[in-house]
């Protein structure tokens, strides 16, 4: 298991800005994530200090070099889940490894992908969930369906095996992006991957049935949504962080309600601009430094 002082989830402007501060302060800093959406070849002409414009790709490359200059380690791994560790700190599982961190900064932007079910909001909290760690217990030995096309969905389905053997994955007609290794694990645990699309849910008070686009139906007790990749909101659900809709609640020191967890950038839902994300990342980095120094002082 890789150990670090601070793990920053998200390699965009907020995450890289935070990494510059934490690494420069001498903290072992690990940035998890691959190219963010901003790292494209489009032109940014309103970012301070670049009157002749700069592309998103160029800006992110400069940010990566800047963070690495001070010793931050950047690795392209997809984070699947984050939990508080029993011995304190946090444990992060990626598609490749496991990381132990004393503090975390969430900076993955906001990217919740909706599954395209017209009445899904009617059943949220009544059979529809976005967090296996939070709600899996309530579906012991029940029939559940995980909606998603990638390794995030596969990981959620495998975690559900702790509660029930009756699990299926549905890709919602998206291309199956689950890796061969995960497919082997799913096969071993008898978790089928369906390629249809659920378009409607039925049930008097709770989810009782999923209706597919082709008119077929399936009796289910629970729906777990895990479309696309895990986002800051997914980690917030697991950690018990307070949210506002699809955004994370963070104060103006970028602290969440969970000690040791900070959030910055689009995931906190303020002014969704690169300049703001960079500023919030700097504040989050500064707050994380103070938190870790205070934690160390308490132990001496």
Backbone bond lengths (Angstrom), bond angles and torsions (degrees), N, CA, C in turn:
res aa  C-N    CA-C-N  psi(-1)  N-CA   C-N-CA  omega(-1)  CA-C   N-CA-C  phi
1 X - - - 1.472 - - 1.528 109.97 -
2 X 1.316 115.82 130.96 1.463 120.89 177.73 1.525 109.13 -77.85
3 X 1.343 117.77 135.50 1.460 121.99 179.16 1.519 110.10 -115.47
4 X 1.332 115.62 141.47 1.461 120.67 -179.83 1.520 109.75 -148.29
5 X 1.323 115.82 157.85 1.467 119.01 175.26 1.517 109.86 -69.68
6 X 1.322 114.86 -48.89 1.466 118.78 -177.35 1.521 110.28 -136.78
7 X 1.325 115.34 132.96 1.459 121.66 175.50 1.523 107.97 -108.10
8 X 1.308 116.18 127.08 1.455 122.05 177.93 1.517 107.15 -108.53
9 X 1.316 116.26 119.44 1.464 120.65 -176.98 1.520 108.43 -98.89
10 X 1.322 115.61 106.09 1.456 121.02 -176.97 1.513 110.74 126.15
11 X 1.333 116.82 123.81 1.455 121.47 -176.61 1.524 111.63 -107.89
12 X 1.331 115.62 32.55 1.451 120.98 176.39 1.518 111.13 -93.18
13 X 1.335 118.08 -167.02 1.457 121.25 -177.37 1.530 114.30 -57.38
14 X 1.334 118.40 -41.53 1.466 120.52 -179.63 1.517 111.30 -66.64
15 X 1.338 116.50 -46.48 1.455 120.32 -178.12 1.516 112.87 -64.93
16 X 1.329 116.93 -42.78 1.460 120.45 -179.15 1.527 111.57 -69.72
17 X 1.332 116.27 -36.70 1.463 119.89 176.69 1.527 110.40 -62.37
18 X 1.329 116.59 -44.64 1.463 120.75 178.10 1.528 110.42 -61.45
19 X 1.344 116.35 -41.26 1.461 120.59 -178.08 1.522 112.29 -63.20
20 X 1.325 117.00 -36.43 1.461 120.76 178.03 1.526 110.00 -58.93
21 X 1.335 116.83 -43.07 1.463 121.11 -178.31 1.521 112.15 -71.92
22 X 1.340 117.47 -45.86 1.467 119.37 -175.81 1.528 111.13 -70.25
23 X 1.342 117.02 -40.52 1.460 119.41 179.57 1.525 110.75 -67.96
24 X 1.322 116.70 -40.12 1.473 121.04 179.10 1.523 111.44 -63.71
25 X 1.345 116.47 -27.23 1.467 121.16 178.33 1.525 112.25 -82.21
26 X 1.336 116.77 1.14 1.453 120.00 176.58 1.514 114.80 91.11
27 X 1.336 117.58 7.61 1.464 120.44 178.55 1.522 110.08 -85.38
28 X 1.316 115.48 139.66 1.458 119.48 175.13 1.517 107.32 -67.35
29 X 1.323 116.31 117.09 1.468 122.41 -170.31 1.522 110.40 -121.27
30 X 1.319 115.08 127.29 1.459 121.25 178.31 1.522 108.84 -121.84
31 X 1.326 116.60 123.73 1.461 121.57 178.02 1.521 108.18 -105.83
32 X 1.329 115.92 120.72 1.460 121.95 -178.17 1.523 109.78 -106.64
33 X 1.328 116.80 132.75 1.457 120.07 178.76 1.517 110.45 142.25
34 X 1.309 114.90 158.99 1.469 120.38 178.26 1.527 108.73 -108.76
35 X 1.319 117.02 -167.32 1.470 120.11 -176.35 1.517 111.41 -53.46
36 X 1.322 117.76 123.87 1.467 120.59 177.09 1.520 111.26 -76.73
37 X 1.328 115.65 169.95 1.467 119.65 -179.50 1.518 112.48 -60.02
38 X 1.337 116.18 -31.14 1.463 119.60 -176.61 1.532 111.81 -68.66
39 X 1.343 117.26 -17.06 1.467 120.99 -175.28 1.528 112.50 -81.34
40 X 1.323 116.30 51.08 1.457 120.77 179.37 1.518 111.22 -107.27
41 X 1.305 115.92 -179.78 1.458 120.43 -177.54 1.533 112.55 -93.27
42 X 1.316 117.12 23.38 1.465 119.43 176.43 1.528 109.50 -87.73
43 X 1.319 116.35 160.10 1.462 121.56 -173.54 1.527 110.92 -92.75
44 X 1.334 115.02 133.51 1.471 122.16 174.02 1.518 106.76 -106.92
45 X 1.323 116.73 117.98 1.463 118.26 -176.51 1.527 113.23 -117.83
46 X 1.348 117.62 12.28 1.467 118.65 179.89 1.524 111.62 -125.81
47 X 1.358 116.82 23.11 1.461 119.06 179.17 1.517 109.82 -96.36
48 X 1.304 116.25 131.55 1.468 123.11 -176.32 1.535 111.71 -52.50
49 X 1.326 115.20 132.52 1.459 120.47 173.88 1.510 114.97 91.46
50 X 1.353 117.36 -2.05 1.464 120.35 179.78 1.532 109.49 -127.42
51 X 1.339 116.30 71.63 1.478 119.27 -177.60 1.523 113.10 -64.25
52 X 1.326 117.34 -22.24 1.462 120.47 179.19 1.522 111.89 -95.46
53 X 1.336 116.45 13.11 1.464 123.88 178.69 1.532 112.20 74.31
54 X 1.327 114.86 164.91 1.457 122.76 178.13 1.524 106.68 -155.56
55 X 1.300 116.85 149.39 1.469 118.26 177.35 1.526 109.91 -83.65
56 X 1.320 115.82 158.94 1.457 119.90 177.27 1.517 111.12 -60.12
57 X 1.317 116.54 -40.18 1.471 121.43 179.70 1.527 110.93 -60.86
58 X 1.332 116.32 -45.30 1.465 120.40 179.86 1.519 111.26 -64.23
59 X 1.331 116.95 -40.51 1.458 120.93 -178.03 1.529 110.72 -64.67
60 X 1.323 117.15 -43.89 1.459 120.67 179.46 1.524 110.71 -66.32
61 X 1.332 117.50 -40.18 1.469 120.25 177.87 1.527 111.14 -60.48
62 X 1.326 116.93 -40.82 1.461 120.77 177.33 1.529 110.46 -65.74
63 X 1.330 116.19 -41.45 1.463 120.13 178.46 1.516 112.06 -62.10
64 X 1.332 116.94 -40.79 1.467 121.08 177.90 1.524 110.84 -62.88
65 X 1.315 116.42 -46.25 1.469 120.30 179.44 1.518 111.46 -61.86
66 X 1.332 116.48 -38.60 1.460 121.22 -179.05 1.535 110.41 -65.13
67 X 1.328 116.63 -46.14 1.470 120.43 179.75 1.531 110.60 -65.06
68 X 1.321 117.08 -41.17 1.470 120.70 179.96 1.525 111.84 -67.29
69 X 1.321 116.55 -30.12 1.464 120.73 177.90 1.527 110.95 -56.31
70 X 1.329 117.17 -34.97 1.464 120.75 -178.31 1.533 112.49 -94.81
71 X 1.335 116.38 4.88 1.456 119.02 173.99 1.503 116.36 104.10
72 X 1.339 118.69 3.79 1.465 119.93 177.42 1.526 109.41 -67.66
73 X 1.324 115.83 141.05 1.466 121.24 176.91 1.520 108.59 -100.00
74 X 1.318 116.47 125.68 1.465 122.17 -179.96 1.519 108.92 -111.72
75 X 1.333 116.81 122.59 1.462 119.18 178.44 1.531 109.70 -130.16
76 X 1.342 114.14 137.42 1.458 120.29 -179.32 1.530 109.22 -86.71
77 X 1.332 115.90 86.21 1.459 122.28 175.40 1.520 107.72 -132.82
78 X 1.328 116.16 143.89 1.456 121.29 179.91 1.515 109.90 -90.07
79 X 1.321 116.71 122.14 1.462 120.94 179.32 1.520 109.32 -77.29
80 X 1.332 115.97 129.15 1.460 121.57 -178.80 1.517 112.06 -99.07
81 X 1.334 117.28 -41.02 1.463 119.40 176.35 1.516 110.75 -158.20
82 X 1.323 114.69 161.97 1.466 122.60 179.67 1.525 107.79 -135.07
83 X 1.334 116.29 131.19 1.456 120.57 178.15 1.522 110.02 -132.70
84 X 1.318 116.30 153.84 1.456 120.15 170.23 1.519 108.13 -73.14
85 X 1.305 116.86 133.06 1.461 121.72 -178.80 1.524 110.12 -81.57
86 X 1.322 116.80 149.08 1.469 121.67 -178.55 1.519 111.84 -61.53
87 X 1.344 115.36 -34.18 1.469 119.38 -177.02 1.532 112.07 -90.60
88 X 1.319 117.35 9.22 1.453 121.99 -177.70 1.514 110.90 101.58
89 X 1.301 116.49 158.61 1.454 120.35 -176.08 1.515 111.06 77.69
90 X 1.329 116.43 -156.87 1.458 120.82 -171.65 1.530 110.39 -139.14
91 X 1.324 114.56 148.92 1.462 120.57 176.31 1.520 108.50 -117.66
92 X 1.309 115.24 128.49 1.466 122.18 -175.89 1.521 108.46 -117.25
93 X 1.318 116.02 126.80 1.459 120.41 176.00 1.515 108.93 -105.38
94 X 1.329 116.56 127.87 1.456 121.37 176.32 1.530 108.77 -111.08
95 X 1.314 115.87 -178.33 1.463 119.33 177.74 1.521 112.24 -71.99
96 X 1.344 116.99 -7.83 1.457 120.65 -176.77 1.531 113.01 -125.04
97 X 1.321 117.58 -36.13 1.460 119.93 -171.15 1.525 111.85 -145.55
98 X 1.326 114.45 -178.68 1.464 122.03 174.95 1.515 108.07 -123.67
99 X 1.327 116.32 138.15 1.461 122.12 -176.21 1.526 109.57 -125.22
100 X 1.323 115.80 136.86 1.466 121.80 172.86 1.518 108.27 -107.29
101 X 1.334 116.76 127.56 1.471 120.91 -177.32 1.517 110.61 -132.81
102 X 1.329 116.32 146.29 1.466 121.00 177.34 1.527 111.19 -80.24
103 X 1.312 117.26 -26.60 1.466 122.00 178.65 1.522 108.47 -149.52
104 X 1.343 115.32 161.42 1.467 120.85 -176.09 1.526 109.81 -136.53
105 X 1.318 115.15 140.59 1.468 120.76 168.26 1.529 107.13 -117.67
106 X 1.329 116.07 122.43 1.456 121.93 177.06 1.529 108.67 -90.96
107 X 1.318 115.87 123.14 1.470 119.82 -176.94 1.526 110.18 -148.91
108 X 1.332 116.28 45.21 1.465 119.77 -176.24 1.523 113.41 -95.24
109 X 1.308 117.60 8.79 1.460 118.86 -177.63 1.516 110.30 75.41
110 X 1.321 115.68 -164.34 1.465 120.38 178.57 1.522 107.17 -124.87
111 X 1.328 115.75 119.75 1.460 117.82 -172.86 1.518 112.91 -146.91
112 X 1.328 116.39 34.10 1.457 116.17 179.54 1.521 110.01 -64.62
113 X 1.329 115.17 126.78 1.460 122.06 179.38 1.519 108.33 -98.28
114 X 1.315 116.33 123.27 1.460 120.30 179.19 1.524 109.63 -80.50
115 X 1.324 117.33 146.55 1.466 119.80 -174.76 1.520 115.23 -84.90
116 X 1.327 118.39 -2.04 1.462 119.83 177.21 1.513 114.40 79.42
117 X 1.331 117.03 29.85 1.462 121.85 176.65 1.532 107.66 -102.80
118 X 1.324 117.02 119.94 1.468 120.44 -167.64 1.528 114.05 -63.07
119 X 1.342 118.62 -31.20 1.468 119.44 -176.37 1.524 112.46 -117.33
120 X 1.348 116.45 28.10 1.459 119.48 -175.54 1.525 112.46 -62.19
121 X 1.342 117.17 -35.16 1.467 119.57 -177.81 1.531 112.02 -63.87
122 X 1.334 117.21 -24.82 1.469 120.36 178.76 1.522 111.67 -66.44
123 X 1.324 117.36 -21.40 1.461 120.73 -174.75 1.524 113.47 -115.25
124 X 1.329 117.61 6.32 1.464 119.44 176.36 1.523 108.99 -66.17
125 X 1.324 115.77 124.56 1.470 120.72 -174.08 1.514 112.53 85.36
126 X 1.322 116.25 -3.57 1.474 120.72 179.49 1.541 109.55 -128.57
127 X 1.318 113.21 41.47 1.456 119.98 179.94 1.513 112.68 123.18
128 X 1.326 117.72 -23.05 1.464 121.74 176.77 1.525 108.63 -98.78
129 X 1.319 116.09 127.01 1.461 121.79 -178.69 1.514 110.16 -134.93
130 X 1.344 115.33 158.47 1.457 121.65 176.52 1.531 110.78 -118.32
131 X 1.327 117.23 11.90 1.465 120.20 -172.64 1.521 110.87 -150.06
132 X 1.343 116.66 106.84 1.464 120.84 178.36 1.519 111.11 -66.03
133 X 1.345 116.73 -41.90 1.467 119.39 -179.54 1.524 111.85 -60.75
134 X 1.340 115.39 -33.25 1.467 119.23 -179.14 1.524 112.09 -78.29
135 X 1.328 116.80 -43.48 1.467 120.35 -165.98 1.523 115.56 -119.96
136 X 1.318 117.95 -3.66 1.458 119.48 -178.32 1.517 113.12 -56.60
137 X 1.318 116.59 -35.83 1.468 122.82 -179.24 1.527 112.20 -55.43
138 X 1.330 116.33 -33.81 1.466 120.45 -175.45 1.531 112.87 -77.01
139 X 1.339 116.39 -2.14 1.464 119.51 -177.68 1.530 111.57 -119.43
140 X 1.315 115.43 33.43 1.465 120.09 178.63 1.521 110.78 -57.65
141 X 1.331 113.89 123.73 1.467 121.89 178.22 1.529 113.71 58.98
142 X 1.324 117.11 19.66 1.459 121.94 176.67 1.530 110.19 -96.76
143 X 1.315 115.74 165.00 1.450 121.38 178.94 1.530 109.24 -90.47
144 X 1.330 116.42 121.49 1.458 120.23 -175.95 1.531 110.83 -128.65
145 X 1.324 114.20 154.78 1.460 122.00 179.76 1.523 108.25 -126.50
146 X 1.333 116.10 127.45 1.461 121.51 176.77 1.521 108.16 -100.88
147 X 1.336 116.46 125.75 1.463 121.06 -179.82 1.524 109.80 -98.46
148 X 1.318 116.61 118.67 1.452 120.04 179.62 1.515 111.29 166.27
149 X 1.331 115.58 157.07 1.461 120.33 -172.72 1.520 114.29 -114.03
150 X 1.353 117.94 -3.11 1.464 120.14 -173.04 1.518 113.94 -125.72
151 X 1.337 114.57 -164.85 1.459 119.54 -175.91 1.524 111.66 -70.70
152 X 1.332 118.09 -22.68 1.463 120.22 173.93 1.523 109.77 -60.82
153 X 1.328 117.01 -46.59 1.464 121.51 178.40 1.526 110.88 -64.89
154 X 1.338 116.52 -42.18 1.468 119.87 179.44 1.519 111.17 -61.39
155 X 1.326 116.37 -42.73 1.459 120.06 179.69 1.527 111.39 -64.45
156 X 1.334 116.48 -40.15 1.468 120.12 178.31 1.528 110.82 -64.42
157 X 1.332 116.24 -40.39 1.463 120.21 178.89 1.522 111.03 -63.94
158 X 1.324 117.25 -42.74 1.463 121.12 179.34 1.526 111.25 -66.06
159 X 1.340 116.63 -35.38 1.470 119.76 176.75 1.524 110.78 -66.45
160 X 1.323 116.96 -32.89 1.468 121.18 178.76 1.523 112.45 -65.64
161 X 1.339 117.44 -18.90 1.459 120.17 178.01 1.525 112.02 -61.09
162 X 1.325 117.24 -19.17 1.468 120.84 175.83 1.522 111.55 -68.23
163 X 1.334 116.93 -15.84 1.462 120.69 -173.98 1.525 113.64 -120.06
164 X 1.319 117.00 -32.01 1.461 118.80 -175.11 1.536 110.53 -153.93
165 X 1.333 117.42 146.64 1.464 120.05 175.21 1.528 112.55 -90.44
166 X 1.342 117.03 -5.00 1.464 121.66 -172.15 1.536 110.40 -98.59
167 X 1.325 115.70 79.41 1.465 121.15 -172.42 1.523 110.30 -130.36
168 X 1.327 115.53 137.95 1.463 121.87 171.24 1.522 108.14 -134.24
169 X 1.306 115.97 154.47 1.472 122.16 173.51 1.516 107.65 -111.18
170 X 1.335 116.89 139.96 1.456 121.77 174.86 1.526 108.35 -125.62
171 X 1.320 117.50 124.67 1.471 121.61 -175.10 1.523 113.99 -80.26
172 X 1.338 117.71 -3.55 1.471 121.92 -176.89 1.531 112.12 56.78
173 X 1.322 115.36 38.83 1.468 124.53 178.21 1.533 113.69 67.26
174 X 1.321 116.40 8.37 1.454 119.09 175.43 1.529 109.22 -83.07
175 X 1.316 116.04 158.66 1.462 120.96 178.76 1.518 109.98 -61.97
176 X 1.317 116.66 131.69 1.460 122.41 178.58 1.538 109.14 -66.19
177 X 1.349 115.71 114.91 1.464 120.85 179.82 1.524 112.13 -111.08
178 X 1.317 116.58 15.05 1.459 120.98 178.80 1.527 108.56 -72.84
179 X 1.318 117.02 132.19 1.460 121.06 -176.79 1.527 111.20 -70.55
180 X 1.330 115.38 162.60 1.468 120.49 179.65 1.528 111.51 -59.16
181 X 1.336 116.41 -41.48 1.468 119.63 -179.70 1.524 111.24 -60.65
182 X 1.327 116.36 -42.69 1.467 119.26 179.31 1.524 111.01 -70.32
183 X 1.333 117.18 -34.98 1.465 119.42 177.17 1.530 110.42 -62.57
184 X 1.324 116.66 -37.61 1.466 120.16 177.74 1.527 110.84 -63.97
185 X 1.333 116.44 -41.57 1.465 119.97 177.99 1.529 110.73 -64.46
186 X 1.324 116.38 -41.81 1.465 120.59 178.90 1.530 110.62 -63.35
187 X 1.332 116.21 -41.66 1.463 120.09 178.62 1.525 110.84 -62.18
188 X 1.343 115.84 -42.55 1.470 119.77 179.92 1.524 111.36 -61.28
189 X 1.337 115.98 -33.97 1.459 120.60 -177.32 1.527 112.51 -96.62
190 X 1.343 115.98 11.81 1.470 121.03 177.19 1.526 112.74 55.76
191 X 1.336 115.37 45.04 1.461 121.13 176.82 1.528 107.87 -108.12
192 X 1.332 118.13 104.10 1.467 120.32 -178.58 1.527 111.96 -75.27
193 X 1.319 116.16 153.12 1.465 122.52 176.21 1.525 107.95 -112.13
194 X 1.330 116.13 114.07 1.457 122.47 179.83 1.525 109.46 -94.25
195 X 1.309 117.23 146.61 1.472 120.01 -176.25 1.528 112.92 -109.01
196 X 1.323 117.68 8.01 1.459 120.74 178.82 1.519 112.02 -80.32
197 X 1.328 114.88 -164.01 1.460 119.93 -178.58 1.519 110.09 -139.42
198 X 1.331 115.53 124.83 1.463 121.31 173.42 1.523 107.63 -79.85
199 X 1.348 116.86 128.08 1.468 120.25 -177.27 1.528 112.42 -115.05
200 X 1.325 116.79 -13.93 1.464 119.27 -177.05 1.524 109.06 -156.40
201 X 1.330 115.25 150.62 1.467 121.42 175.10 1.521 108.93 -116.26
202 X 1.321 115.15 148.10 1.458 120.08 178.41 1.518 109.87 -130.33
203 X 1.319 115.26 153.42 1.453 120.95 178.98 1.507 109.57 156.25
204 X 1.338 116.07 145.82 1.458 119.19 -176.35 1.521 111.77 -69.40
205 X 1.338 116.39 -59.66 1.462 120.67 178.89 1.523 111.06 -112.09
206 X 1.334 115.36 -33.79 1.456 121.53 -179.03 1.537 108.85 -127.72
207 X 1.327 115.40 167.26 1.460 119.52 177.50 1.528 109.75 -59.79
208 X 1.318 115.48 130.52 1.465 120.80 177.33 1.525 111.82 -127.42
209 X 1.341 115.88 -22.54 1.454 118.41 -173.84 1.526 110.52 -153.84
210 X 1.341 115.13 140.53 1.462 121.69 173.57 1.519 108.36 -106.62
211 X 1.329 116.36 131.50 1.459 122.01 179.68 1.521 108.67 -104.94
212 X 1.336 116.58 125.09 1.460 121.59 -177.95 1.527 110.87 -91.58
213 X 1.315 114.97 161.30 1.461 122.37 -176.77 1.525 111.89 -58.73
214 X 1.338 116.61 -30.97 1.469 119.82 -178.29 1.527 112.93 -84.71
215 X 1.361 115.99 4.03 1.451 120.36 178.41 1.517 114.63 95.87
216 X 1.326 117.79 -15.16 1.458 120.78 176.74 1.524 110.36 -69.62
217 X 1.323 116.25 155.89 1.458 121.14 179.64 1.529 109.84 -128.31
218 X 1.322 115.60 159.68 1.467 121.43 177.63 1.522 107.85 -141.31
219 X 1.325 116.30 130.97 1.463 120.29 176.28 1.523 109.14 -73.93
220 X 1.326 116.35 125.02 1.468 121.49 179.21 1.525 109.27 -140.49
221 X 1.327 115.11 152.26 1.465 120.78 176.94 1.517 111.89 -103.39
222 X 1.324 115.84 -19.33 1.460 118.86 -177.59 1.517 112.43 -151.93
223 X 1.329 115.54 147.31 1.459 123.46 175.98 1.527 107.43 -123.37
224 X 1.330 116.96 124.24 1.461 121.18 175.94 1.527 108.20 -112.60
225 X 1.326 116.47 120.18 1.461 121.64 -176.07 1.527 109.44 -91.09
226 X 1.330 116.41 122.73 1.468 122.10 179.99 1.526 109.28 -144.06
227 X 1.323 115.63 52.43 1.462 121.22 -178.79 1.525 110.83 -76.19
228 X 1.330 115.10 148.90 1.462 119.53 176.56 1.516 111.63 64.02
229 X 1.350 116.05 -140.02 1.452 121.98 178.61 1.519 109.59 -106.94
230 X 1.326 115.25 158.08 1.460 119.96 177.66 1.530 109.46 -62.49
231 X 1.320 116.38 139.19 1.459 121.68 -178.76 1.520 110.04 -118.41
232 X 1.326 116.13 175.19 1.461 119.98 177.43 1.526 111.31 -55.96
233 X 1.331 116.82 -34.27 1.459 119.92 -179.85 1.526 111.22 -65.34
234 X 1.328 116.92 -38.43 1.462 120.08 177.09 1.525 110.90 -63.28
235 X 1.330 116.90 -41.77 1.454 120.44 178.91 1.522 110.37 -67.88
236 X 1.328 116.47 -34.78 1.464 120.58 178.03 1.526 110.92 -61.82
237 X 1.336 116.50 -44.58 1.467 120.01 177.77 1.525 110.89 -56.89
238 X 1.326 116.06 -46.61 1.462 120.79 -176.64 1.524 111.99 -65.49
239 X 1.320 116.86 -39.98 1.463 121.29 -176.04 1.523 113.42 -84.65
240 X 1.319 117.35 -12.01 1.457 120.16 -178.29 1.516 113.60 83.50
241 X 1.323 116.35 28.05 1.465 120.94 179.78 1.524 109.58 -80.66
242 X 1.312 115.85 138.28 1.459 121.29 177.81 1.531 110.08 -67.60
243 X 1.334 116.21 136.46 1.463 121.06 -179.62 1.527 110.86 -126.45
244 X 1.344 115.11 162.60 1.450 123.37 172.17 1.523 106.47 -123.95
245 X 1.317 116.39 96.79 1.455 118.65 -175.27 1.518 109.47 63.23
246 X 1.346 117.09 -122.29 1.463 120.31 -179.61 1.529 112.38 -91.64
247 X 1.336 118.00 5.96 1.457 121.22 -176.76 1.528 111.52 -110.38
248 X 1.332 115.19 154.58 1.459 122.21 177.84 1.520 109.26 -88.96
249 X 1.319 116.41 137.70 1.458 121.36 174.55 1.528 109.27 -79.35
250 X 1.317 116.51 120.34 1.462 121.14 176.04 1.520 107.60 -138.06
251 X 1.342 116.69 142.36 1.462 119.24 178.61 1.530 108.97 -79.06
252 X 1.323 116.68 -173.08 1.463 118.22 -175.63 1.531 113.10 -82.70
253 X 1.321 116.17 6.64 1.459 121.12 165.36 1.524 109.45 -103.38
254 X 1.345 115.86 8.28 1.474 124.56 179.89 1.527 112.42 66.32
255 X 1.324 117.10 21.98 1.468 121.36 176.97 1.520 109.88 -87.25
256 X 1.327 116.49 139.03 1.458 120.92 172.18 1.524 108.27 -92.88
257 X 1.323 116.68 -177.84 1.458 119.95 178.35 1.528 113.05 -76.21
258 X 1.332 117.48 -6.56 1.459 121.53 177.78 1.528 109.08 -101.36
259 X 1.322 116.19 122.11 1.459 121.11 -177.89 1.524 110.84 -59.17
260 X 1.321 115.66 129.11 1.456 120.57 178.54 1.512 114.33 91.88
261 X 1.325 116.88 -1.11 1.466 120.76 179.30 1.529 109.56 -117.08
262 X 1.302 116.02 126.94 1.461 122.67 -178.91 1.539 108.17 -123.78
263 X 1.316 116.54 159.25 1.463 120.23 -178.79 1.520 109.26 -142.35
264 X 1.327 116.30 144.35 1.469 120.41 -177.44 1.522 110.42 -152.77
265 X 1.319 114.71 155.02 1.457 120.11 177.14 1.514 112.86 90.44
266 X 1.323 116.42 -158.40 1.462 121.03 -173.96 1.522 113.22 -58.02
267 X 1.336 117.81 -26.80 1.471 119.70 -176.34 1.524 112.79 -65.59
268 X 1.350 118.39 -16.28 1.465 119.44 177.37 1.531 111.87 -95.45
269 X 1.326 117.12 -7.36 1.454 120.86 167.48 1.507 117.31 72.64
270 X 1.306 117.72 37.63 1.467 119.10 174.82 1.533 108.19 -95.97
271 X 1.321 118.51 -127.67 1.461 121.29 178.39 1.522 107.28 -84.49
272 X 1.339 117.72 109.78 1.460 121.74 -170.22 1.520 111.50 -78.99
273 X 1.331 114.93 75.64 1.457 122.28 -179.79 1.525 109.24 -132.05
274 X 1.336 116.32 152.21 1.456 120.88 -179.27 1.520 111.13 -59.31
275 X 1.324 116.58 -42.54 1.471 120.01 -178.10 1.519 111.71 -61.56
276 X 1.331 116.15 -38.09 1.464 120.32 178.35 1.525 109.91 -68.79
277 X 1.324 117.24 -42.53 1.461 121.28 179.54 1.533 111.03 -60.19
278 X 1.327 116.45 -41.73 1.465 120.46 178.64 1.527 110.23 -62.47
279 X 1.335 116.77 -44.31 1.460 120.36 179.29 1.522 112.14 -64.03
280 X 1.332 115.88 -44.69 1.469 119.37 179.35 1.522 110.87 -65.41
281 X 1.341 117.02 -35.67 1.459 119.91 176.66 1.522 111.35 -61.96
282 X 1.332 116.59 -41.45 1.463 120.71 178.28 1.527 110.59 -62.35
283 X 1.329 116.22 -43.29 1.473 120.15 179.07 1.525 110.45 -64.61
284 X 1.336 116.77 -43.50 1.466 120.58 179.24 1.528 110.57 -61.17
285 X 1.335 115.98 -42.62 1.459 120.05 178.00 1.519 111.35 -61.05
286 X 1.325 116.31 -45.05 1.472 121.38 179.09 1.532 110.71 -62.13
287 X 1.319 117.03 -42.73 1.467 120.89 -179.82 1.527 111.18 -66.96
288 X 1.332 116.54 -38.33 1.467 120.11 178.67 1.524 110.98 -66.12
289 X 1.324 116.77 -38.85 1.470 121.06 176.86 1.525 110.10 -59.58
290 X 1.343 116.06 -48.12 1.463 120.85 179.97 1.526 110.89 -61.85
291 X 1.336 116.26 -41.57 1.468 120.36 -179.49 1.527 110.99 -61.77
292 X 1.315 117.41 -46.07 1.459 120.47 -177.51 1.522 111.57 -69.67
293 X 1.319 117.69 -35.87 1.466 120.30 176.52 1.522 110.58 -65.45
294 X 1.342 116.74 -42.27 1.466 120.63 178.05 1.530 111.09 -64.82
295 X 1.332 116.70 -39.22 1.464 120.83 179.22 1.514 110.96 -64.44
296 X 1.334 115.89 -40.36 1.462 120.40 178.87 1.517 110.78 -66.50
297 X 1.350 116.27 -39.24 1.472 120.58 -179.20 1.532 111.17 -65.29
298 X 1.342 116.42 -35.68 1.462 120.77 -179.92 1.523 112.09 -66.36
299 X 1.335 116.70 -26.74 1.465 120.59 -177.83 1.522 112.73 -84.71
300 X 1.350 116.75 -12.87 1.473 119.73 -178.83 1.520 111.16 -97.39
